[in-house]
Every structure is written in C-alpha cells, then in structure tokens.
Amino acid sequence: MRVPTPLPLAAALAAALPLSAQAGAWTAEPGATFFSQSRSFDTWGEPRARLDSYLEHGWREGVTVGGGMSRREGVGGAEVTRAAAFVRQRVWQGASGEVASVEFEAAGDAGSGLESAMRLRLGRGFALGSGGGFAEAELGYVSALGGGDGRAQMGATLGARPAAGWLAMARGAIETGDSRRLNAEASLVREISPRASLSFTMGAEDWSAGGPGGAHLRIGIWRRF
C-alpha cells in the first residue's frame, strides 16, 4: 500500500505555528502559493492581540520561498514584533513518504534584533484510516547577527486527518540559550472550500524554569492558490 505524502499538510503546519518555527519538511509544489492570516489573543503582562501573516510559494521543484510578519496590538498601540524570510530546499525524499530538507531564515525581531537561522527538518507521511497523517522533527540553530548568544531549537509535530475536511495537529518545541523555553500548541482545522480553511489553535509560549510565559488562542484563515 502506498503511504501518502502529506504535501498539503506542510503549509498547514506553517500556518499553525508562530514565525519562530516556520514550515515543515515538505516543500510546496512548483507554482503553488499558500497564504494565511491569523489573530491571536494572549497574555504578556497585559492582554494583547497579535496579527500573524504568512506566505509561501513553490519556486521550483524541491525549493520553497516565503516569509511572514507578526504584529502585536496593545494598549499603547500596534508594533511589528517580527518579520522573516526563508528558503527551504528538499535534499532527500524516500519512496515511503519520508523527506528531509534544509532551511535558511533571515529575520528581524523586536526583542533580539537581526537574526539568521539554519534548520534541518525530517518528515514522514503515514497511512492512518482514510485520511493519512504525518510526523515531523526539526533541529536548528539561531545566530544573533548583532552579537550575543545563539540558541538551539528542537521540535516535533504530529498531524492527522481524523475525518474528511478536518486536520488535527499537536506540536512541542524547546529552545535553549540564556534560558530553556518550552512552546506547545494544538490546532484543529476545518476546510470551508476546496481552497480555504479555518484554523483554531491553543498554545503556550516561552514557559521556562523561571516562570510561566504566555498562553494564547489563535483563529486564522488559510488560502491556497
């Protein structure tokens, strides 16, 4: 039996996650474009809303380019907190749904300044009922271009289609640097048309031994072109 390769789930993974963790191991089909926009409601000292935008495009076979921007809105107004651009290159694809890719990212972050990141991503699609699923792992390193300590990133994601038109995902990630931080999210996605979906995500960000970070609820719209 052929194990399905979850190419549509790669963009789903990208849209469900914050910009600090870009898309999964799979690359977009040449010429295909994916865009998502989501609004998060979270707590960072005071309740704030965040608007995240993400775009990726299949530049050519095995190569995806894209980027995104995050803007936080609070009592004092709105500010862009992160902007990023990336290139993802598939370096290996197996016959049973396995894939490996490398990714380079350049980003500007309001908290840490200009950054560059390199990531290795490994993924595998598998049969699960009638809808299929995927597992993905990542290992990366982020360098601060203006000086300062770098940090390592490790993460894992599981996704499955429990029923027609539905996608469920869960993700955990650890970032080590001056402190160890944990991020976790769970998402449920509903297709509303052949090229559009609604996403609902709950998560926790920047939890560490020094204390809790923030928790958020994210609602988004995805479009495929």
C-alpha positions as CSV (number, residue, x, y, z in Angstrom):
1,M,0.0,0.0,0.0
2,R,1.3,3.4,-0.9
3,V,1.9,5.7,2.1
4,P,0.5,9.2,1.4
5,T,3.0,12.1,1.3
6,P,1.3,14.9,3.1
7,L,2.3,17.8,0.9
8,P,-0.8,19.9,1.8
9,L,0.0,19.4,5.4
10,A,3.3,21.3,5.1
11,A,1.5,24.6,4.5
12,A,-0.9,23.6,7.3
13,L,2.0,23.2,9.7
14,A,3.4,26.5,8.6
15,A,0.2,28.4,9.2
16,A,-0.5,26.9,12.6
17,L,2.8,27.9,14.1
18,P,4.3,31.2,15.1
19,L,7.1,32.7,13.0
20,S,9.8,31.4,15.2
21,A,9.1,28.0,13.8
22,Q,8.5,28.1,10.1
23,A,7.0,25.4,7.9
24,G,7.7,21.7,8.0
25,A,10.0,19.4,6.0
26,W,7.8,19.3,2.8
27,T,8.2,21.7,0.0
28,A,5.4,23.3,-2.0
29,E,4.6,22.2,-5.5
30,P,6.1,24.5,-8.2
31,G,3.9,27.4,-8.8
32,A,1.6,26.7,-5.7
33,T,1.1,29.6,-3.3
34,F,-0.2,29.4,0.3
35,F,-1.3,32.4,2.4
36,S,-2.6,32.6,5.9
37,Q,-3.5,35.3,8.3
38,S,-4.4,34.7,12.0
39,R,-5.3,36.7,15.0
40,S,-4.1,35.6,18.5
41,F,-5.3,36.7,21.8
42,D,-2.7,36.2,24.5
43,T,-1.3,37.4,27.8
44,W,2.2,39.0,28.0
45,G,2.0,41.1,31.2
46,E,-1.2,42.6,29.9
47,P,-3.8,41.2,27.5
48,R,-2.8,41.8,23.9
49,A,-3.8,40.8,20.4
50,R,-1.4,39.6,17.7
51,L,-1.8,39.5,14.0
52,D,0.3,37.0,12.1
53,S,0.7,36.8,8.3
54,Y,2.5,34.0,6.4
55,L,3.1,33.4,2.7
56,E,5.0,30.6,0.9
57,H,5.5,29.8,-2.8
58,G,6.8,26.8,-4.7
59,W,9.6,28.5,-6.6
60,R,10.7,25.3,-8.4
61,E,10.8,21.6,-7.8
62,G,12.1,21.0,-4.3
63,V,12.5,24.7,-3.4
64,T,10.1,26.8,-1.4
65,V,10.5,30.5,-0.6
66,G,8.4,32.5,1.8
67,G,8.1,34.8,4.8
68,G,5.9,36.3,7.3
69,M,5.3,39.1,9.8
70,S,3.9,39.3,13.3
71,R,2.3,42.5,14.7
72,R,1.3,42.9,18.3
73,E,-1.5,45.2,19.4
74,G,-1.7,46.5,22.9
75,V,-2.9,49.5,25.0
76,G,0.0,51.6,23.7
77,G,-0.8,50.9,20.0
78,A,0.5,48.4,17.4
79,E,4.1,47.4,16.6
80,V,5.7,44.9,14.3
81,T,7.5,42.4,16.6
82,R,8.9,40.0,14.0
83,A,9.5,39.8,10.2
84,A,11.1,36.8,8.5
85,A,12.0,35.4,5.1
86,F,13.2,31.9,4.3
87,V,14.3,29.5,1.6
88,R,13.7,25.7,2.1
89,Q,15.5,23.1,-0.1
90,R,14.4,19.5,-0.2
91,V,17.6,17.3,0.0
92,W,16.1,13.8,0.1
93,Q,12.8,12.1,-0.5
94,G,12.1,8.4,0.2
95,A,9.7,6.1,-1.5
96,S,7.5,5.6,1.5
97,G,6.7,9.2,2.4
98,E,10.0,10.3,4.0
99,V,11.5,13.6,3.3
100,A,14.4,15.8,4.5
101,S,15.0,19.5,3.9
102,V,17.3,22.3,5.0
103,E,16.1,25.8,5.6
104,F,17.8,29.2,5.9
105,E,15.9,32.1,7.5
106,A,16.7,35.8,8.0
107,A,14.6,37.7,10.5
108,G,14.3,40.9,12.4
109,D,13.0,40.6,15.9
110,A,11.9,43.4,18.2
111,G,13.4,41.7,21.2
112,S,16.7,40.3,19.8
113,G,17.4,42.3,16.6
114,L,18.6,40.8,13.4
115,E,18.9,37.0,13.3
116,S,19.8,34.2,10.9
117,A,18.8,30.5,11.4
118,M,19.7,27.2,9.8
119,R,17.3,24.2,10.3
120,L,17.3,20.6,9.4
121,R,13.8,19.1,9.0
122,L,12.8,15.5,8.8
123,G,9.3,14.3,8.0
124,R,7.4,11.2,7.2
125,G,3.8,10.6,6.0
126,F,1.9,7.5,7.0
127,A,-1.4,5.8,6.5
128,L,-4.0,6.5,9.2
129,G,-7.5,5.4,8.4
130,S,-8.8,7.1,5.3
131,G,-7.1,10.5,5.8
132,G,-3.4,9.8,6.5
133,G,-1.1,11.7,8.8
134,F,2.5,12.9,9.3
135,A,5.3,13.2,11.8
136,E,8.0,15.9,11.6
137,A,11.1,16.7,13.7
138,E,13.4,19.7,13.4
139,L,16.8,20.8,14.7
140,G,18.1,24.3,14.2
141,Y,20.4,27.0,15.4
142,V,19.7,30.7,15.6
143,S,22.5,33.3,15.5
144,A,22.2,36.9,16.5
145,L,23.8,39.0,13.8
146,G,24.4,42.0,16.0
147,G,26.3,39.9,18.6
148,G,25.0,38.0,21.6
149,D,24.5,34.4,22.3
150,G,23.0,32.0,19.8
151,R,20.3,29.4,20.7
152,A,19.4,25.9,19.6
153,Q,15.9,24.8,18.7
154,M,14.4,21.3,18.7
155,G,10.8,20.4,17.9
156,A,8.4,17.7,16.9
157,T,4.9,17.8,15.3
158,L,2.2,15.2,14.7
159,G,-0.7,15.7,12.3
160,A,-3.6,13.6,11.1
161,R,-6.9,13.9,9.2
162,P,-9.4,12.3,11.5
163,A,-12.3,12.9,9.1
164,A,-12.9,14.4,5.7
165,G,-12.3,18.1,5.7
166,W,-10.6,18.1,9.1
167,L,-7.0,18.3,10.2
168,A,-5.6,18.0,13.8
169,M,-2.1,18.9,14.8
170,A,0.0,18.9,18.0
171,R,3.5,20.4,18.4
172,G,6.1,20.8,21.1
173,A,9.4,22.7,20.9
174,I,12.3,23.6,23.2
175,E,14.7,26.5,22.7
176,T,17.9,26.7,24.6
177,G,20.1,29.8,25.0
178,D,20.3,32.1,28.0
179,S,17.4,30.0,29.4
180,R,15.4,26.9,28.3
181,R,12.0,27.8,27.0
182,L,9.1,25.5,26.0
183,N,6.4,26.1,23.4
184,A,3.4,23.9,22.8
185,E,0.4,24.2,20.5
186,A,-2.7,22.1,19.5
187,S,-4.6,23.0,16.3
188,L,-7.8,22.0,14.7
189,V,-8.5,23.0,11.0
190,R,-11.7,22.8,9.1
191,E,-11.9,23.1,5.3
192,I,-14.6,25.5,4.2
193,S,-13.9,25.3,0.4
194,P,-11.5,23.5,-1.9
195,R,-9.0,26.4,-1.4
196,A,-9.8,27.8,2.0
197,S,-9.8,26.6,5.6
198,L,-10.4,28.0,9.1
199,S,-7.9,27.2,11.9
200,F,-8.3,27.2,15.7
201,T,-5.2,26.9,17.8
202,M,-4.5,26.9,21.6
203,G,-1.0,27.2,22.9
204,A,1.6,28.2,25.5
205,E,4.7,30.2,24.7
206,D,8.0,30.8,26.4
207,W,7.4,28.7,29.5
208,S,10.6,28.1,31.5
209,A,12.0,27.3,34.9
210,G,11.9,31.0,35.7
211,G,8.2,31.1,35.5
212,P,5.2,30.8,33.1
213,G,5.2,32.6,29.8
214,G,2.1,33.4,27.8
215,A,-1.0,31.4,26.7
216,H,-2.9,32.2,23.6
217,L,-5.9,31.4,21.4
218,R,-5.4,31.8,17.6
219,I,-8.1,31.9,14.9
220,G,-6.9,32.0,11.3
221,I,-7.9,31.8,7.6
222,W,-5.9,29.9,5.1
223,R,-5.9,30.3,1.3
224,R,-4.3,28.2,-1.4
225,F,-3.7,29.4,-4.9
